[in-house]
Amino acid sequence: MKYRADIDGLRAVAVLPVVLYHAGAPVPGGFVGVDVFFVISGYLICGMIDADIRNGRFSLSDFYRRRILRIAPALVVMLSVTALLAYIYFLPVEFEEFSATLASAAVSISNMYFAFSAGYFDAPALSKPLLHTWSLGVEEQFYVLAPLFMLFTAGYFPRKMREVFALLTVVSVVIQIVVYIRNASFGFYFAPCRAWELSLGGLLAISAFPGDKRGRVNDAMGVFGLIAILAAMFVGSPNTPLPIMSAAAGVGAAMVIASGRYGASLAGRLLSWRPLVFIGLISYSLYLWHWPLIVFERSDAFLAADSASFAGRGLPVLASLAIAYVSWRFIETPFRKSARSATKSSVFAGAGIALASLGVIALFGVVSNGAPYRFSDQVVSIGRYLAYDPSAAFRSGHCYVSANRQSFDAADCLRLDATRPNYLLVGDSHAAHLWLGLSKALPDVNLMQATASMCRPIAPDPGEFSITFCPRLMDLVFNDFLVRQRVDRVLLSASWKDEDLPGLARTLDVLRERGIDVVVLGPIVEYDRPLPRLLADEIRYDEPTLATTNRTAAIQGCDRELAALVAAKGARYISVYDAVCPNGICWEYADDAVPLQFDAGHLTAEGSMKVALVISQQLRKSSSAMDTLAAPVAGASKLHTNF
């Protein structure tokens, strides 16, 4: 296949926003650069396979040999160095979990591993230095299957290659939409949900789309393609449905590639700018190295004193560019040049040895339980809370819904009690983490729960259609249950952000019109890193104020704005921040040995009970100001819905 400088430039357009997005730059949709990579890979790989099959010189073993020489050397070096850094810096729980991800990355199934363990946009993902290998897993699974698929099609349906590719593309699009609706993580990570982007590139490679040699048409197509990519990167965000983001970036990339089929288009000439081409040449190594450096900088500030500073965000990017050049110059290029002389047996044997070596490292991390001998018993004990499982305390999959595939049991979670006042706790995970403590601190109250992941307790418009669980749950609560049933008090709790204020104001108006007593629970103190990690590092590095200096500064300001808004609406407000941080000094432990929070913001069970004692006292004070509690309605709710 003829070399095209514009495709290397397109690689730069793909990788730079990914790096900047991960570094915290204002590129809210930068993660779709991976979608662009998928289309490019499909175009190049399917083009090479198709040409070799048509010329009768395709060899499956030779194809795999070349792919190993292209992918494995730089990847193995990155995995080995990252494993060394993990051994030095990670706590036992972190190193043990890292070892599992190392094993999955080594055998190219990390996309499936992360689908079951960490959402790409979830906070815990920020501590996983091999998270980015999910896309390599998708591509390497494609490398295994694509030649087999094309050989089969060429052998049995030689004149139907385009139709088969088109069918594969359509089926994959449908799979992505259906799976994403049910489980966003699976829709993001699974190869069948991403296959359409690779097959779209393949359709371009086998000339499935009619070409047009007119320069103006190609210029317009290339420019529109670039606009679509940039719009996804700078206008889109993690909150935009993935199928929309992927479609904009993937189709845009296909348009840019197609525009250069008969010579450089306007977009192609722009992308052939030498600095962009250079970034494109080192893009694979840049992608490999940038994320581990960012993770270790955030967790241990090993490049800059303050990982949240401009230097702390910028140095990992600069370092990854430098390392990427070295990797490209001294690892990628020599191994690629050896493709003609290296024998298949030596390549496969070398790959096997490297895989076995990584497997030994991963096995050591798992069998040794993360090598706890590296730290004191106190540090190891605190560090265990990084693997804390809150599902029982949250009542996950029952009264707390974290994915569309889970069922919200309204019959139980919204069951009214004729003998006690009925309170309803509504919100996201920051409401769910209070349920256990409040239910213990208020034994004379029937505390119902309607909570879902990343779901602010905001009343939706009646009749508003949605396929995702959060709006559906909020519709059930505000437009059904609270309309038909009478409760004594509604507690609204969430990880509130400034953008939630208009929706909260509207919700308070709705509830006031219905005569419902409302208490808004403000945001809790949060940190830039998981609290157990900060507490362990305070001991490791003898820095007793480390947690204090890593508080998320914006939370306190949001707390004050919420208090003013709720007061203006005539509702009650309880500052959870002030409850946890009396006199500006925040609780960090629930007791002498248990951290108050198990990650950057969520309470442990012990933490929930400690915080709830303060909140319950304020709730009782507000209740005593009322003459009498409204009589509860007898009978249990008949509601039940699946999300």
DAJOMO-V659659 format. One record per backbone hydrogen bond with DSSP energy under -1.0 kcal/mol. NH is the residue of the N-H (numbers start at 1). CO is the residue of the C=O. Records with the same first field share a line. If there is no record, write none. Layout:
BEGIN
NH = CO  CO
END
This chain:
BEGIN
8 = 4
9 = 5
10 = 6
11 = 7
12 = 8
13 = 9
14 = 10
15 = 11
16 = 12
19 = 15
20 = 16
21 = 17
22 = 18
23 = 19
24 = 21
25 = 20
27 = 25
29 = 233
30 = 27
32 = 29
33 = 30
34 = 31
36 = 32
37 = 33
38 = 34
39 = 35
40 = 36
41 = 37
42 = 38
43 = 39
44 = 40
45 = 41
46 = 42
47 = 43
48 = 44
49 = 45
50 = 46
51 = 47
52 = 48
53 = 49
54 = 50
55 = 51
56 = 53
57 = 52
63 = 59
64 = 60
65 = 61
66 = 62
67 = 63
68 = 64
69 = 65
70 = 66
71 = 67
72 = 68
75 = 71
76 = 72
77 = 73
78 = 74
79 = 75
80 = 76
81 = 77
82 = 78
83 = 79
84 = 80
85 = 81
86 = 82
87 = 83
88 = 84
89 = 85
90 = 86
95 = 91
96 = 92
97 = 93
98 = 94
99 = 95
100 = 96
101 = 97
102 = 98
103 = 99
104 = 100
105 = 101
106 = 102
107 = 103
108 = 105
109 = 104
113 = 109
114 = 110
115 = 111
116 = 112
118 = 114
122 = 119
125 = 122
126 = 123
127 = 124
128 = 125
131 = 128
133 = 130
134 = 131
135 = 132
137 = 133
138 = 134
139 = 135
140 = 136
141 = 137
142 = 138
143 = 139
144 = 140
145 = 141
146 = 142
149 = 145
150 = 146
151 = 147
152 = 148
153 = 149
154 = 150
155 = 151
156 = 152
157 = 153
160 = 157
164 = 160
165 = 161
166 = 162
167 = 163
168 = 164
169 = 165
170 = 166
171 = 167
172 = 168
173 = 169
174 = 170
175 = 171
176 = 172
177 = 173
178 = 174
179 = 175
180 = 176
181 = 177
182 = 178
183 = 179
187 = 183
188 = 184
189 = 185
190 = 186
194 = 191
195 = 191
197 = 194
198 = 194
199 = 195
200 = 196
201 = 197
202 = 198
203 = 199
204 = 200
205 = 201
206 = 202
207 = 204
208 = 203
218 = 214
219 = 215
220 = 216
221 = 217
222 = 218
223 = 219
224 = 220
225 = 221
226 = 222
227 = 223
228 = 224
229 = 225
230 = 226
231 = 227
232 = 228
233 = 229
234 = 230
235 = 231
236 = 231
240 = 237
245 = 241
246 = 242
247 = 243
248 = 244
249 = 245
250 = 246
251 = 247
252 = 248
253 = 249
254 = 250
255 = 251
256 = 252
257 = 253
258 = 254
259 = 255
260 = 257
261 = 258
263 = 260
269 = 265
270 = 266
271 = 267
272 = 268
273 = 270
277 = 273
278 = 274
279 = 275
280 = 276
281 = 277
282 = 278
286 = 282
287 = 283
288 = 284
289 = 285
290 = 286
293 = 289
294 = 290
295 = 291
296 = 292
297 = 293
298 = 294
299 = 295
300 = 296
301 = 297
309 = 306
313 = 309
314 = 310
315 = 311
318 = 314
319 = 315
320 = 316
321 = 317
322 = 318
323 = 319
324 = 320
325 = 321
326 = 322
327 = 323
328 = 324
329 = 325
330 = 326
331 = 327
332 = 327
333 = 328
335 = 331
336 = 332
337 = 333
338 = 334
339 = 336
342 = 338
347 = 343
348 = 344
349 = 345
350 = 346
351 = 347
352 = 348
353 = 349
354 = 350
355 = 351
356 = 352
357 = 353
358 = 354
359 = 355
360 = 356
361 = 357
362 = 358
363 = 359
364 = 360
365 = 361
366 = 362
367 = 363
368 = 364
369 = 366
370 = 365
374 = 371
375 = 372
380 = 376
381 = 377
382 = 378
383 = 379
384 = 380
385 = 382
386 = 383
387 = 384
388 = 385
394 = 390
395 = 391
396 = 391
397 = 400
398 = 395
399 = 395
400 = 395
401 = 451
405 = 182
406 = 403
409 = 398
410 = 408
413 = 409
414 = 410
415 = 412
423 = 446
424 = 489
425 = 448
426 = 491
427 = 450
431 = 428
432 = 428
433 = 429
434 = 431
438 = 434
439 = 435
440 = 436
441 = 437
442 = 438
445 = 442
446 = 421
448 = 423
449 = 413
450 = 425
451 = 399
452 = 427
453 = 401
455 = 452
458 = 456
464 = 461
472 = 468
473 = 469
474 = 470
475 = 471
476 = 472
477 = 473
478 = 474
479 = 475
481 = 476
482 = 477
484 = 480
485 = 481
488 = 422
489 = 422
490 = 517
491 = 424
492 = 519
493 = 426
496 = 494
500 = 497
501 = 498
504 = 500
505 = 501
506 = 502
507 = 503
508 = 504
509 = 505
510 = 506
511 = 507
512 = 508
513 = 509
514 = 510
515 = 512
516 = 511
519 = 490
520 = 572
521 = 492
522 = 574
527 = 600
528 = 550
531 = 599
534 = 530
535 = 531
536 = 532
537 = 533
538 = 534
539 = 535
540 = 536
541 = 537
543 = 538
546 = 543
549 = 545
551 = 548
552 = 526
555 = 552
558 = 554
559 = 555
560 = 556
561 = 557
562 = 558
563 = 559
564 = 560
565 = 561
566 = 562
567 = 563
568 = 564
569 = 565
570 = 567
571 = 566
572 = 518
574 = 520
579 = 575
580 = 576
581 = 577
584 = 581
585 = 582
587 = 580
590 = 594
591 = 594
596 = 588
598 = 602
604 = 596
608 = 604
609 = 605
610 = 606
611 = 607
612 = 608
613 = 609
615 = 611
616 = 612
617 = 613
618 = 614
619 = 615
620 = 616
621 = 617
622 = 618
623 = 619
624 = 620
626 = 623
641 = 408
643 = 406
END
